[in-house]
Amino acid sequence: MKQVHLSYVGATLLSIFAPEVAAFPGVLEAATRAKADRHIVGRQEAPDLNPTFNEKLQHVSTTGEHAFVAPNLAAGDQRGPCPGLNAMANHGYLPHNGVGSHTDFIKGTFDVFGMSADLSGFLTVLGGTIDGDGLTWSIGGPSKANSGISSGGLLGVPQGISGSHNKYESDASPSRGDLYLDGNDFTLQMDQYQQLYDAGQANGDVYDLPLLTDFRSQRFDHSVQNNPYFFNGPFTGVLVQPAAYTFIYRFMSNKSAEYPAGRLNGDVLNSFFGVTKNADGSLTHSPGHERIPDNWYKRAVGDEYSIPFLQADTLLAAAKYPKFLNIGGNTGTPNSFAGVNAEDLTGGVYNSRSLAEGNNLACFAMQFAVQASPDIIQCSGVLNGITSAMQRLTSQAATSLSALSCPQLTKIDDDQFKQFPGYANLDCKTGTY
């Protein structure tokens, strides 16, 4: 079995964040020991890859400087569609105002969840490029905290994750509604969350990957059947959407000596989603009050969740539900899904068969995000220094994907998407229709 060790993660951090890395050597040291190639079997990792448990190294503090502090939303603190990032800001693992730098996100996601720097590096540089001012970005909506920082100068206001629909955030979320159907993409929809919660209770109070994959299929079908603007994009649909589900188990499950790969129950799920269970069994959501549970342990050091690990989980889900890999969307009416040929989209670099081979799925999705970014930046009018922003993103992508032997995708034909109103009618300046 091929093992790819993440020595290239050191280059990720050193080439882009050299001054900051010196202050956080633990991130670099642990990331370079991460194992990137994973084989997933049934409900858990193959036995020979099961991590060990180290109580001291994996414990995540929720006291002292990391005690829970509710956001002051009225004063401008930002919280958005990602419960994990919201919880990190509430506990001081990200700036409390919800606007962070690249280093804030890379260090924070490692410290709290055990995300590998190849994955966090790409996601945060992409976020800064299309959702922020190039150097910082918001986990929610527009914020004064990043409206004047870009070295290139600003022509507009960064919209944050909440304004990044079909650029970073996607339809068919586990807990958030589709933008076209619900008017925003960041508010937890209690009926959706209740369905997820009830499914886990019926599964013995266990929330694992098979359950989350089945729930994703239900959410996918609901969007196709009800949202005339549903769009399953090459990056947002093929890679970000599955991450929204796999991250729930891979990151939120509590690790222990008994369950070193993690076990997620309803109490922990509720805590991360800002939900409380009442005496009568009903659930109440408090927006922005996502918490890291007390006595909670992250992924094992040396077992960080990397790009190839995410790809393995994504392909495992698609093996059960091939529809997940269908690029395209509804054409203006519910249940009108039409697909796009990956070969036409990429000029023959990829096709529907090759996407499931090797590391091609992750390569394609992330390369597409990079190729599409200049148009997004120019449309939103946020960055004056487009060239420097793109240099930073392309450098990061090359580093994050360097061990995957990706085919070279140098251009995309996004005219293929003009038939989909969920893509064509989106105001990319505001992330609204």
Helices and strands as residue ranges (DSSP letters): H 8-21, H 25-31, E 40-41, E 44-45, G 47-49, H 55-58, G 64-66, G 73-75, H 83-90, E 99-101, H 102-113, H 117-130, E 136-138, G 144-146, G 161-163, H 179-182, H 190-202, H 209-226, E 231-232, I 236-240, H 241-252, H 266-272, E 275-277, E 283-285, H 307-320, G 322-325, E 328-329, E 338-339, H 342-346, G 354-356, H 360-380, H 386-400, G 414-417, H 421-424
